[in-house]
């Protein structure tokens, strides 16, 4: 029996903050127009991001910190 997308996500993510943050960030990118890293007809950005994560195509990269502890420039 095939489990639902929410069940698949729960099983895969398993409460891991890292994976949850990775999925959230990638879904936002896809919603904003990023091109999927997989060939698919799927339109659901959550399903696309999940499949990209499952295939190991995406990873969470920390935001860069300013060198020498300097404050970021104010605009």
Secondary structure, 3 states (H helix, E strand, C coil): CCCCHHHHHHHHHCCCHHHHHHHHHHHHHHHCCCCCCCCCCCCCHHHHHHHHHHCCCCCCCCCCCCHHHCCCCCC
